[in-house]
Amino acid sequence: MKNYFEVLCTKLIDEIEIEHIDIVDNSHKHKRHKSFSPEKFHLHLKIKSIYLDSISRVSAQKMIMKVLKDDLITKIHALEISIEK
């Protein structure tokens, strides 16, 4: 069975031309925040994609958000996105 981060990677790679993706879980940095929930993640996506790098940052982020829309409602509290060639 895949863990949750592997599922996210698969979703993104299946929908967008991505050469490599790293997911960093920064949830531990937010444990003392009032709105912290152990069921929701604070994630940093580090994506290597020639395609995403070739379009506007806003367009690239919209594509990623569209793929992850259900996860953003249920599992992801905060999402940071870095894109490189």
MMTF fields as JSON, N, C-alpha, C and O atoms, coordinates in Angstrom:
{
  "mmtfVersion": "1.0.0",
  "mmtfProducer": "UNKNOWN",
  "numBonds": 339,
  "numAtoms": 340,
  "numGroups": 85,
  "numChains": 1,
  "numModels": 1,
  "chainsPerModel": [1],
  "groupsPerChain": [85],
  "chainIdList": ["A"],
  "bondAtomList": [4, 2, 8, 6, 12, 10, 16, 14, 20, 18, 24, 22, 28, 26, 32, 30, 36, 34, 40, 38, 44, 42, 48, 46, 52, 50, 56, 54, 60, 58, 64, 62, 68, 66, 72, 70, 76, 74, 80, 78, 84, 82, 88, 86, 92, 90, 96, 94, 100, 98, 104, 102, 108, 106, 112, 110, 116, 114, 120, 118, 124, 122, 128, 126, 132, 130, 136, 134, 140, 138, 144, 142, 148, 146, 152, 150, 156, 154, 160, 158, 164, 162, 168, 166, 172, 170, 176, 174, 180, 178, 184, 182, 188, 186, 192, 190, 196, 194, 200, 198, 204, 202, 208, 206, 212, 210, 216, 214, 220, 218, 224, 222, 228, 226, 232, 230, 236, 234, 240, 238, 244, 242, 248, 246, 252, 250, 256, 254, 260, 258, 264, 262, 268, 266, 272, 270, 276, 274, 280, 278, 284, 282, 288, 286, 292, 290, 296, 294, 300, 298, 304, 302, 308, 306, 312, 310, 316, 314, 320, 318, 324, 322, 328, 326, 332, 330, 336, 334],
  "bondOrderList": [1, 1, 1, 1, 1, 1, 1, 1, 1, 1, 1, 1, 1, 1, 1, 1, 1, 1, 1, 1, 1, 1, 1, 1, 1, 1, 1, 1, 1, 1, 1, 1, 1, 1, 1, 1, 1, 1, 1, 1, 1, 1, 1, 1, 1, 1, 1, 1, 1, 1, 1, 1, 1, 1, 1, 1, 1, 1, 1, 1, 1, 1, 1, 1, 1, 1, 1, 1, 1, 1, 1, 1, 1, 1, 1, 1, 1, 1, 1, 1, 1, 1, 1, 1],
  "groupList": [{"groupName": "MET", "atomNameList": ["N", "CA", "C", "O"], "elementList": ["N", "C", "C", "O"], "formalChargeList": [0, 0, 0, 0], "bondAtomList": [1, 0, 2, 1, 3, 2], "bondOrderList": [1, 1, 2], "singleLetterCode": "M", "chemCompType": "L-PEPTIDE LINKING"}, {"groupName": "LYS", "atomNameList": ["N", "CA", "C", "O"], "elementList": ["N", "C", "C", "O"], "formalChargeList": [0, 0, 0, 0], "bondAtomList": [1, 0, 2, 1, 3, 2], "bondOrderList": [1, 1, 2], "singleLetterCode": "K", "chemCompType": "L-PEPTIDE LINKING"}, {"groupName": "ASN", "atomNameList": ["N", "CA", "C", "O"], "elementList": ["N", "C", "C", "O"], "formalChargeList": [0, 0, 0, 0], "bondAtomList": [1, 0, 2, 1, 3, 2], "bondOrderList": [1, 1, 2], "singleLetterCode": "N", "chemCompType": "L-PEPTIDE LINKING"}, {"groupName": "TYR", "atomNameList": ["N", "CA", "C", "O"], "elementList": ["N", "C", "C", "O"], "formalChargeList": [0, 0, 0, 0], "bondAtomList": [1, 0, 2, 1, 3, 2], "bondOrderList": [1, 1, 2], "singleLetterCode": "Y", "chemCompType": "L-PEPTIDE LINKING"}, {"groupName": "PHE", "atomNameList": ["N", "CA", "C", "O"], "elementList": ["N", "C", "C", "O"], "formalChargeList": [0, 0, 0, 0], "bondAtomList": [1, 0, 2, 1, 3, 2], "bondOrderList": [1, 1, 2], "singleLetterCode": "F", "chemCompType": "L-PEPTIDE LINKING"}, {"groupName": "GLU", "atomNameList": ["N", "CA", "C", "O"], "elementList": ["N", "C", "C", "O"], "formalChargeList": [0, 0, 0, 0], "bondAtomList": [1, 0, 2, 1, 3, 2], "bondOrderList": [1, 1, 2], "singleLetterCode": "E", "chemCompType": "L-PEPTIDE LINKING"}, {"groupName": "VAL", "atomNameList": ["N", "CA", "C", "O"], "elementList": ["N", "C", "C", "O"], "formalChargeList": [0, 0, 0, 0], "bondAtomList": [1, 0, 2, 1, 3, 2], "bondOrderList": [1, 1, 2], "singleLetterCode": "V", "chemCompType": "L-PEPTIDE LINKING"}, {"groupName": "LEU", "atomNameList": ["N", "CA", "C", "O"], "elementList": ["N", "C", "C", "O"], "formalChargeList": [0, 0, 0, 0], "bondAtomList": [1, 0, 2, 1, 3, 2], "bondOrderList": [1, 1, 2], "singleLetterCode": "L", "chemCompType": "L-PEPTIDE LINKING"}, {"groupName": "CYS", "atomNameList": ["N", "CA", "C", "O"], "elementList": ["N", "C", "C", "O"], "formalChargeList": [0, 0, 0, 0], "bondAtomList": [1, 0, 2, 1, 3, 2], "bondOrderList": [1, 1, 2], "singleLetterCode": "C", "chemCompType": "L-PEPTIDE LINKING"}, {"groupName": "THR", "atomNameList": ["N", "CA", "C", "O"], "elementList": ["N", "C", "C", "O"], "formalChargeList": [0, 0, 0, 0], "bondAtomList": [1, 0, 2, 1, 3, 2], "bondOrderList": [1, 1, 2], "singleLetterCode": "T", "chemCompType": "L-PEPTIDE LINKING"}, {"groupName": "ILE", "atomNameList": ["N", "CA", "C", "O"], "elementList": ["N", "C", "C", "O"], "formalChargeList": [0, 0, 0, 0], "bondAtomList": [1, 0, 2, 1, 3, 2], "bondOrderList": [1, 1, 2], "singleLetterCode": "I", "chemCompType": "L-PEPTIDE LINKING"}, {"groupName": "ASP", "atomNameList": ["N", "CA", "C", "O"], "elementList": ["N", "C", "C", "O"], "formalChargeList": [0, 0, 0, 0], "bondAtomList": [1, 0, 2, 1, 3, 2], "bondOrderList": [1, 1, 2], "singleLetterCode": "D", "chemCompType": "L-PEPTIDE LINKING"}, {"groupName": "HIS", "atomNameList": ["N", "CA", "C", "O"], "elementList": ["N", "C", "C", "O"], "formalChargeList": [0, 0, 0, 0], "bondAtomList": [1, 0, 2, 1, 3, 2], "bondOrderList": [1, 1, 2], "singleLetterCode": "H", "chemCompType": "L-PEPTIDE LINKING"}, {"groupName": "SER", "atomNameList": ["N", "CA", "C", "O"], "elementList": ["N", "C", "C", "O"], "formalChargeList": [0, 0, 0, 0], "bondAtomList": [1, 0, 2, 1, 3, 2], "bondOrderList": [1, 1, 2], "singleLetterCode": "S", "chemCompType": "L-PEPTIDE LINKING"}, {"groupName": "ARG", "atomNameList": ["N", "CA", "C", "O"], "elementList": ["N", "C", "C", "O"], "formalChargeList": [0, 0, 0, 0], "bondAtomList": [1, 0, 2, 1, 3, 2], "bondOrderList": [1, 1, 2], "singleLetterCode": "R", "chemCompType": "L-PEPTIDE LINKING"}, {"groupName": "PRO", "atomNameList": ["N", "CA", "C", "O"], "elementList": ["N", "C", "C", "O"], "formalChargeList": [0, 0, 0, 0], "bondAtomList": [1, 0, 2, 1, 3, 2], "bondOrderList": [1, 1, 2], "singleLetterCode": "P", "chemCompType": "L-PEPTIDE LINKING"}, {"groupName": "ALA", "atomNameList": ["N", "CA", "C", "O"], "elementList": ["N", "C", "C", "O"], "formalChargeList": [0, 0, 0, 0], "bondAtomList": [1, 0, 2, 1, 3, 2], "bondOrderList": [1, 1, 2], "singleLetterCode": "A", "chemCompType": "L-PEPTIDE LINKING"}, {"groupName": "GLN", "atomNameList": ["N", "CA", "C", "O"], "elementList": ["N", "C", "C", "O"], "formalChargeList": [0, 0, 0, 0], "bondAtomList": [1, 0, 2, 1, 3, 2], "bondOrderList": [1, 1, 2], "singleLetterCode": "Q", "chemCompType": "L-PEPTIDE LINKING"}],
  "groupTypeList": [0, 1, 2, 3, 4, 5, 6, 7, 8, 9, 1, 7, 10, 11, 5, 10, 5, 10, 5, 12, 10, 11, 10, 6, 11, 2, 13, 12, 1, 12, 1, 14, 12, 1, 13, 4, 13, 15, 5, 1, 4, 12, 7, 12, 7, 1, 10, 1, 13, 10, 3, 7, 11, 13, 10, 13, 14, 6, 13, 16, 17, 1, 0, 10, 0, 1, 6, 7, 1, 11, 11, 7, 10, 9, 1, 10, 12, 16, 7, 5, 10, 13, 10, 5, 1],
  "groupIdList": [1, 2, 3, 4, 5, 6, 7, 8, 9, 10, 11, 12, 13, 14, 15, 16, 17, 18, 19, 20, 21, 22, 23, 24, 25, 26, 27, 28, 29, 30, 31, 32, 33, 34, 35, 36, 37, 38, 39, 40, 41, 42, 43, 44, 45, 46, 47, 48, 49, 50, 51, 52, 53, 54, 55, 56, 57, 58, 59, 60, 61, 62, 63, 64, 65, 66, 67, 68, 69, 70, 71, 72, 73, 74, 75, 76, 77, 78, 79, 80, 81, 82, 83, 84, 85],
  "secStructList": [7, 7, 7, 2, 2, 2, 2, 2, 2, 2, 2, 2, 2, 2, 2, 1, 7, 7, 1, 3, 3, 3, 3, 3, 3, 7, 4, 4, 4, 4, 6, 6, 1, 6, 6, 7, 7, 6, 6, 1, 3, 3, 3, 3, 3, 3, 3, 3, 7, 2, 2, 2, 2, 2, 1, 7, 2, 2, 2, 2, 2, 2, 2, 2, 2, 2, 2, 6, 2, 2, 2, 2, 2, 2, 6, 3, 3, 3, 3, 3, 3, 3, 3, 3, 7],
  "xCoordList": [0.842, 0.0, 0.888, 1.866, 0.543, 1.313, 1.0, -0.129, 2.025, 1.74, 1.134, 1.111, 0.656, -0.07, 0.78, 0.272, 2.05, 2.906, 3.163, 3.268, 3.264, 3.407, 2.153, 2.242, 1.0, -0.269, -0.29, -0.689, 0.136, 0.195, 1.134, 0.799, 2.299, 3.258, 2.642, 2.757, 1.993, 1.364, 0.301, 0.235, -0.531, -1.573, -0.957, -1.417, 0.07, 0.698, 1.401, 1.259, 2.147, 2.89, 1.949, 2.255, 0.816, -0.167, -0.832, -1.262, -0.921, -1.653, -0.766, -1.201, 0.468, 1.349, 2.718, 3.18, 3.357, 4.711, 5.705, 6.109, 6.089, 6.999, 8.149, 7.929, 9.372, 10.539, 10.846, 11.241, 10.657, 10.967, 10.156, 9.872, 9.795, 9.083, 9.543, 9.67, 9.787, 10.074, 8.971, 8.562, 8.503, 7.5, 8.12, 8.554, 8.155, 8.699, 7.527, 6.725, 7.444, 6.386, 6.89, 7.765, 6.333, 6.711, 5.698, 5.698, 4.852, 3.791, 4.348, 3.745, 5.487, 6.073, 6.395, 6.463, 6.591, 6.898, 5.671, 5.792, 4.501, 3.253, 2.461, 1.305, 3.062, 2.349, 1.798, 0.787, 2.429, 1.97, 0.958, 0.464, 0.654, -0.327, -1.729, -2.049, -2.539, -3.899, -4.714, -5.481, -4.548, -5.351, -4.712, -5.192, -3.636, -2.952, -3.868, -4.581, -3.83, -4.56, -3.62, -3.031, -3.464, -2.556, -3.024, -2.251, -4.267, -4.802, -4.518, -4.741, -4.027, -3.764, -2.278, -1.619, -1.772, -0.348, -0.003, -0.8, 1.199, 1.835, 2.944, 3.957, 2.762, 3.678, 4.412, 3.91, 5.615, 6.4, 6.667, 7.354, 6.125, 6.373, 7.561, 7.544, 8.584, 9.752, 9.684, 9.968, 9.308, 9.016, 10.043, 10.359, 10.555, 11.416, 10.574, 10.189, 10.294, 9.443, 9.775, 9.573, 10.279, 10.552, 9.246, 9.198, 8.182, 6.885, 6.363, 6.03, 6.29, 5.759, 6.63, 6.123, 7.928, 8.829, 8.635, 8.986, 8.075, 7.904, 6.618, 6.455, 5.707, 4.459, 4.525, 5.446, 3.552, 3.572, 3.44, 2.856, 3.991, 3.933, 2.486, 2.156, 1.635, 0.221, -0.44, -1.175, -0.186, -0.763, -0.278, -1.057, 1.005, 1.564, 0.924, 0.563, 0.786, 0.182, -1.287, -1.773, -1.994, -3.397, -3.521, -4.42, -2.618, -2.643, -2.436, -3.149, -1.462, -1.158, -2.336, -2.732, -2.893, -4.034, -5.25, -5.991, -5.446, -6.569, -6.41, -7.374, -5.2, -4.948, -5.147, -5.64, -4.766, -4.816, -6.037, -6.059, -7.051, -8.174, -8.851, -9.157, -9.091, -9.734, -8.826, -9.289, -7.541, -6.581, -6.463, -6.274, -6.575, -6.509, -7.692, -7.597, -8.779, -9.955, -9.821, -10.159, -9.326, -9.36, -8.057, -8.092, -6.908, -5.65, -4.551, -3.642, -4.618, -3.533, -4.018, -4.972, -3.345, -3.696, -2.941, -3.499, -1.665, -0.835, 0.05, 0.541, 0.244, 1.017, 1.962, 1.529, 3.245, 4.275, 4.766, 4.994, 4.929, 5.319, 6.571, 6.611, 7.593, 8.807, 8.949, 8.85, 9.183, 9.306, 10.64, 11.022, 11.342, 12.602, 12.674, 11.917, 13.604, 13.811, 14.459, 14.717],
  "yCoordList": [-1.188, 0.0, 1.253, 1.328, 2.213, 3.451, 4.363, 4.406, 5.096, 6.092, 7.33, 7.435, 8.241, 9.395, 10.246, 10.728, 10.434, 11.261, 10.592, 11.276, 9.278, 8.556, 8.721, 8.852, 8.715, 8.924, 10.32, 10.474, 11.333, 12.697, 12.773, 13.382, 12.161, 12.155, 11.514, 12.045, 10.385, 9.684, 10.546, 10.621, 11.197, 12.081, 13.166, 13.407, 13.809, 14.909, 14.425, 15.035, 13.347, 12.825, 12.297, 12.392, 11.748, 11.247, 12.373, 12.164, 13.563, 14.671, 15.753, 16.47, 15.866, 16.96, 16.378, 15.419, 16.968, 16.538, 16.975, 18.136, 16.035, 16.307, 15.312, 14.104, 15.82, 14.952, 14.384, 13.226, 15.217, 14.78, 15.615, 16.789, 14.987, 15.718, 15.234, 14.033, 16.177, 15.894, 16.55, 17.678, 15.835, 16.396, 16.48, 15.477, 17.691, 17.927, 18.219, 19.119, 17.45, 17.643, 18.606, 18.262, 19.809, 20.825, 20.936, 21.927, 19.954, 20.006, 20.193, 20.89, 19.582, 19.67, 21.112, 21.419, 21.982, 23.384, 24.163, 25.298, 23.56, 24.268, 23.652, 24.014, 22.739, 22.021, 22.937, 22.61, 24.052, 24.946, 25.985, 26.788, 25.967, 26.922, 26.54, 25.359, 27.528, 27.309, 26.424, 25.574, 26.62, 25.873, 24.542, 23.9, 24.115, 22.878, 21.671, 21.538, 20.803, 19.54, 18.439, 18.563, 17.367, 16.289, 15.551, 14.808, 15.748, 15.104, 15.903, 15.405, 17.139, 17.988, 18.331, 18.555, 18.365, 18.557, 19.972, 20.649, 20.397, 21.605, 21.085, 20.582, 21.203, 20.577, 21.589, 22.673, 21.194, 21.952, 21.0, 19.992, 21.321, 20.534, 21.142, 22.322, 20.344, 20.766, 19.992, 18.795, 20.684, 20.04, 20.43, 21.606, 19.419, 19.653, 19.336, 18.189, 20.372, 20.208, 21.278, 22.47, 20.841, 21.777, 22.416, 23.61, 21.607, 22.125, 23.208, 24.307, 22.911, 23.895, 25.145, 26.25, 24.975, 26.125, 27.005, 28.185, 26.427, 27.182, 28.01, 28.864, 27.762, 28.531, 29.496, 29.431, 30.379, 31.353, 30.643, 29.564, 31.271, 30.705, 30.493, 29.467, 31.461, 31.361, 30.177, 29.414, 30.022, 28.904, 27.561, 26.616, 27.486, 26.246, 25.912, 24.762, 26.913, 26.675, 26.288, 25.441, 26.899, 26.533, 25.081, 24.372, 24.634, 23.237, 22.286, 21.293, 22.602, 21.761, 21.747, 20.69, 22.92, 23.024, 22.256, 21.65, 22.284, 21.558, 20.05, 19.361, 19.551, 18.121, 17.74, 16.653, 18.627, 18.326, 18.909, 18.975, 19.333, 20.065, 19.299, 19.895, 18.013, 17.247, 17.131, 17.209, 16.947, 16.847, 18.168, 18.177, 19.275, 20.588, 20.807, 21.58, 20.146, 20.246, 19.313, 19.686, 18.094, 17.068, 16.838, 16.532, 16.977, 16.55, 17.607, 17.494, 18.629, 19.607, 20.951, 21.536, 21.428, 22.723, 23.861, 24.932, 23.617, 24.643, 23.983, 22.869, 24.702, 24.15, 25.208, 26.265, 24.913, 25.754, 25.014, 23.805, 25.732, 25.102, 25.78, 27.001, 24.971, 25.45, 24.68, 23.453, 25.413, 24.784, 25.182, 26.352, 24.189, 24.455, 23.624, 22.669, 24.003, 23.266, 21.937, 21.167],
  "zCoordList": [0.0, 0.0, 0.0, 0.744, -0.825, -0.916, 0.263, 0.753, 0.711, 1.735, 1.063, -0.164, 1.864, 1.335, 0.386, -0.626, 0.697, -0.158, -1.503, -2.521, -1.521, -2.791, -3.645, -4.866, -3.01, -3.722, -4.348, -5.502, -3.598, -4.132, -5.332, -6.348, -5.216, -6.338, -7.569, -8.674, -7.384, -8.505, -9.161, -10.388, -8.361, -8.912, -9.789, -10.905, -9.284, -10.014, -11.28, -12.34, -11.176, -12.33, -13.407, -14.595, -13.006, -13.979, -14.764, -15.898, -14.175, -14.796, -15.424, -16.326, -14.948, -15.378, -15.744, -15.125, -16.752, -17.137, -16.064, -16.009, -15.222, -14.109, -14.179, -14.276, -14.128, -14.15, -12.759, -12.623, -11.733, -10.367, -9.38, -9.618, -8.28, -7.233, -5.861, -5.622, -4.976, -3.571, -2.759, -3.035, -1.764, -0.862, 0.524, 1.091, 1.056, 2.388, 3.323, 3.072, 4.395, 5.385, 6.458, 7.253, 6.472, 7.457, 8.591, 9.321, 8.746, 9.757, 11.165, 11.981, 11.454, 12.792, 13.195, 14.385, 12.231, 12.527, 12.996, 13.456, 12.88, 13.161, 14.315, 14.531, 15.047, 16.108, 17.196, 17.819, 17.431, 18.503, 18.025, 18.818, 16.74, 16.221, 16.684, 16.826, 16.911, 17.4, 16.457, 16.909, 15.158, 14.181, 13.769, 12.835, 14.448, 14.061, 14.226, 15.221, 13.232, 13.28, 12.807, 11.734, 13.576, 13.162, 11.906, 11.302, 11.516, 10.313, 9.041, 7.938, 9.183, 8.016, 7.94, 8.956, 6.708, 6.471, 6.016, 5.366, 6.373, 5.843, 4.936, 5.423, 3.626, 2.68, 1.81, 1.512, 1.417, 0.44, -0.719, -0.555, -1.887, -3.091, -3.816, -4.167, -4.039, -4.813, -6.122, -6.165, -7.183, -8.46, -9.511, -9.69, -10.2, -11.359, -12.586, -12.812, -13.376, -14.549, -15.579, -15.345, -16.703, -17.793, -18.249, -18.544, -18.303, -18.747, -17.799, -18.243, -16.513, -15.564, -15.506, -15.314, -15.669, -15.664, -16.901, -16.89, -17.965, -19.217, -19.252, -20.123, -18.31, -18.267, -17.081, -16.268, -16.994, -15.896, -14.549, -14.446, -13.54, -12.19, -11.744, -11.15, -12.034, -11.655, -12.36, -11.732, -13.652, -14.404, -13.862, -13.735, -13.546, -13.0, -11.655, -11.405, -10.793, -9.487, -9.616, -8.866, -10.555, -10.78, -11.214, -10.765, -12.09, -12.537, -11.36, -11.214, -10.536, -9.375, -8.408, -7.918, -8.137, -7.22, -7.75, -6.976, -9.056, -9.654, -9.434, -9.1, -9.623, -9.42, -7.949, -7.648, -7.049, -5.614, -4.909, -3.68, -5.662, -5.054, -3.92, -2.887, -4.077, -3.007, -1.784, -0.646, -2.029, -0.925, -0.171, 1.045, -0.889, -0.24, 0.696, 1.649, 0.432, 1.306, 2.506, 3.629, 2.264, 3.303, 4.057, 5.249, 3.399, 4.017, 4.086, 4.908, 3.239, 3.177, 3.72, 3.207, 4.768, 5.357, 4.665, 4.426, 4.344, 3.703, 2.653, 2.84, 1.537, 0.433, -0.125, -0.584, -0.081, -0.688, -1.927, -1.88, -3.029, -4.288, -4.836, -4.994, -5.124, -5.789, -7.092, -7.112, -8.193, -9.51, -10.125, -10.112, -10.663, -11.352, -12.625, -12.802, -13.515, -14.768, -14.485, -15.41]
}
